[in-house]
Amino acid sequence: MQSTQAPNADLAFIDTEVTTALERTKTRPRAIQDMVELLSRCIGDNHSIQISSPTRMYPQTVLKVRDSIPYVELLQLFSNDWLDISVIHWFAMYFYETHNSRCAFFNPHHIKGDSCMKNSEGVQEHIIDIFTFHIDKTFFVAPYLAK
């Protein structure tokens, strides 16, 4: 992760969830504290990380699918062991890019619970699109956030 701004040692956040999560990380193991400190320097005043899917991960005509990981969600991962769907999507992107990956991934934003209830046809279409787009893959992984 690269920041376009110089690291700011005195980050002042208005978001109380960020402030609370930063305080909680002080009680976590040193390795997590170091990771949070590095993350805070990289994030700067942006409050989120913009990520893009690897080329050909999804069959859309757009080259890449963009996602945003809010800083507070990364802090929740480190301070409370809570996981956000955007973090799950980030890990899926990472695993998709591993050398000789035989896995295709469904976009977790397209298959999450409320999408299944409100747009079941769209969810089915996404599943079929992934299956037909990745005929060379052996495994199809549906990362999701339970509860």
Protein Blocks (a to p, Z undefined) as FASTA:
>chain_A
ZZfbdcdfbbccfblmlmmmmmmmmmmcfklmmmmmmmmmmnmmnopacddddehkbmcf
bfbdcddddfklmmmmmmnopacfklmmmmmmmmmmpghiabdcddfklmgmklmmmmmm
lmmmmmmmmmmmmmmbmbdcddddeZZ
